[in-house]
Each structure stands twice: as structure tokens, then as C-alpha cells.
Amino acid sequence: MTRPKKTTAKKTTTRKATTRGKTKTAAKTKATSGDAIIKMLKGVPTTKRPPNNPGVPEEVITHLNRELSELKDILDGYAQHLRSLDRKRLNGVGIKKLGFIERAYELALENGEFLPHYLTLDRFGEDIEYFMDFRSITDLVSQIREQLWNITIQSADIAYTDALEFYSSVREASKRRVDAAETLFAALSPFFKRHRGETEEPTEKQALRDFKALEHGNQIIAPRLAA
């Protein structure tokens, strides 16, 4: 007799069930996320942005103002007033011209006989050193200016966020017909008018976008604000 063939039961895989479970979980998460966004757009209070004050003490700010004012007073005795046209007439020095100056001086050191009679080698070297000293100071001031501007942008974001939060609170109170809030809303709403005179208040979506931008440290560009 021939042996009967063994019939093995096919293994049932739970892949589809797992996939369906993941799909349901993702859909549920997506729905929850969507509900949270809708609630935020409707003005439901969420976690407030933690305070991010500039952190520079008042005495440091006073010291910086005093020191920079003294430096400006010192430079006033030496710097000449140059108009925009005057600056264009003068020779600015970039990387290419700086390389030319350094190479010309190197060759002049080896071939001093080619210097004109009114330009000595010592004078040539002093002029280059004078220029390089102020180039170095200018680079330092540029770094300081960048640091000051970063702090300024951060503090501006904080102040603008405070103003937006106050305006949002006033607007909501005005919708509830609170007399004092209506007066405040009338005083603040003109800042959100178009140039053509049409009122364009920031929508809840725009306010949320501005708030998120500030929360992540991004600079807000608000062309809807009237100049």
C-alpha cells in the first residue's frame, strides 16, 4: 500500500491582523492629532510657551551703553564724515585687493629701488599695518553687532508674543461684549489694517502660526501689519 500523503495544516499568519492593528492605531493617533490642532485653532488653551527672557541684567545693559558711547566719542575725534558718494570713490579692499597689497609689499621689500621717491618702505609698511589694525577691529565689531542683533531679535519675539497674547485675550473678551474690552480692541485693531484701508485681523490660524514660529525661535514676518 502506498502511504497516504501527509496533509499539514497551513499556518495562519497574524500579519494582516497586525497591519490592521497598526493602521487603526495610526488612524487613531492621526485623528487625535487632528483634534488637538482643531482645538488649538478654536482657541482652546494649550501649554504656554515657557518664559524665554533675554537674561541680560540691567546693569550689564547700562555698562554696554556707557562703554560703546565712550568708544563712539573717541572715534568722533578721528573719523571723517563720508557721504555715500565719497565711499564709492574710495578704494574698498576685498580679498582680491588685500592679496594684491600683501604681494606688492613683499616685492617692494625685495625691490625697494622701484618705489617712487615720495613713498618710502617704512611708510608703505606703516600704512598696511594701520589698515590691518582697523580691519581687525571692524571684524570684532561685526561679531559684536551680530551678537547684539541676535539678542535683539529674541527680545523682539518675546515682546511681540506678549502683545499677541494680550490682543487675543482682548479680542475674545470683545466678542463676549465686554465694554472695556471693546474699547481696547478698537484701539489695537487698526494695527492689523491693510494699506487700502480694509481691516484684516489676524485669523486664529495666523495667530497660531505666529505663536509656533516664536516658540521655535523663528523670526516673524507680518506683512499684514500696517506700517
ChimeraX attribute file (.defattr): number of C-alpha atoms within 10 A of each C-alpha:
attribute: neighborCount
match mode: 1-to-1
recipient: residues
	/A:1	3
	/A:2	4
	/A:3	5
	/A:4	6
	/A:5	6
	/A:6	6
	/A:7	6
	/A:8	6
	/A:9	6
	/A:10	6
	/A:11	6
	/A:12	6
	/A:13	8
	/A:14	9
	/A:15	9
	/A:16	9
	/A:17	10
	/A:18	11
	/A:19	11
	/A:20	12
	/A:21	12
	/A:22	12
	/A:23	12
	/A:24	12
	/A:25	12
	/A:26	12
	/A:27	12
	/A:28	12
	/A:29	12
	/A:30	12
	/A:31	12
	/A:32	12
	/A:33	12
	/A:34	12
	/A:35	12
	/A:36	14
	/A:37	15
	/A:38	13
	/A:39	13
	/A:40	15
	/A:41	17
	/A:42	12
	/A:43	14
	/A:44	10
	/A:45	9
	/A:46	9
	/A:47	5
	/A:48	8
	/A:49	12
	/A:50	7
	/A:51	8
	/A:52	11
	/A:53	12
	/A:54	14
	/A:55	8
	/A:56	9
	/A:57	9
	/A:58	9
	/A:59	9
	/A:60	10
	/A:61	11
	/A:62	10
	/A:63	12
	/A:64	12
	/A:65	12
	/A:66	12
	/A:67	12
	/A:68	11
	/A:69	12
	/A:70	12
	/A:71	11
	/A:72	12
	/A:73	11
	/A:74	11
	/A:75	11
	/A:76	11
	/A:77	8
	/A:78	8
	/A:79	9
	/A:80	8
	/A:81	8
	/A:82	9
	/A:83	8
	/A:84	8
	/A:85	8
	/A:86	9
	/A:87	10
	/A:88	10
	/A:89	8
	/A:90	8
	/A:91	8
	/A:92	9
	/A:93	13
	/A:94	9
	/A:95	8
	/A:96	8
	/A:97	12
	/A:98	14
	/A:99	11
	/A:100	13
	/A:101	14
	/A:102	13
	/A:103	12
	/A:104	12
	/A:105	16
	/A:106	12
	/A:107	11
	/A:108	17
	/A:109	15
	/A:110	9
	/A:111	10
	/A:112	12
	/A:113	11
	/A:114	9
	/A:115	13
	/A:116	9
	/A:117	7
	/A:118	6
	/A:119	9
	/A:120	14
	/A:121	15
	/A:122	9
	/A:123	11
	/A:124	16
	/A:125	16
	/A:126	12
	/A:127	12
	/A:128	14
	/A:129	12
	/A:130	10
	/A:131	12
	/A:132	13
	/A:133	11
	/A:134	11
	/A:135	13
	/A:136	11
	/A:137	11
	/A:138	12
	/A:139	11
	/A:140	12
	/A:141	12
	/A:142	12
	/A:143	12
	/A:144	12
	/A:145	12
	/A:146	12
	/A:147	11
	/A:148	11
	/A:149	12
	/A:150	13
	/A:151	16
	/A:152	13
	/A:153	16
	/A:154	18
	/A:155	16
	/A:156	16
	/A:157	23
	/A:158	19
	/A:159	13
	/A:160	16
	/A:161	18
	/A:162	12
	/A:163	13
	/A:164	16
	/A:165	14
	/A:166	11
	/A:167	17
	/A:168	17
	/A:169	13
	/A:170	21
	/A:171	21
	/A:172	15
	/A:173	17
	/A:174	18
	/A:175	11
	/A:176	11
	/A:177	11
	/A:178	13
	/A:179	11
	/A:180	11
	/A:181	19
	/A:182	18
	/A:183	12
	/A:184	15
	/A:185	20
	/A:186	13
	/A:187	10
	/A:188	15
	/A:189	16
	/A:190	16
	/A:191	15
	/A:192	19
	/A:193	17
	/A:194	16
	/A:195	11
	/A:196	7
	/A:197	10
	/A:198	10
	/A:199	15
	/A:200	15
	/A:201	18
	/A:202	18
	/A:203	10
	/A:204	14
	/A:205	15
	/A:206	13
	/A:207	17
	/A:208	17
	/A:209	14
	/A:210	21
	/A:211	21
	/A:212	14
	/A:213	15
	/A:214	19
	/A:215	17
	/A:216	9
	/A:217	13
	/A:218	14
	/A:219	13
	/A:220	16
	/A:221	9
	/A:222	11
	/A:223	9
	/A:224	15
	/A:225	16
	/A:226	15
	/A:227	9
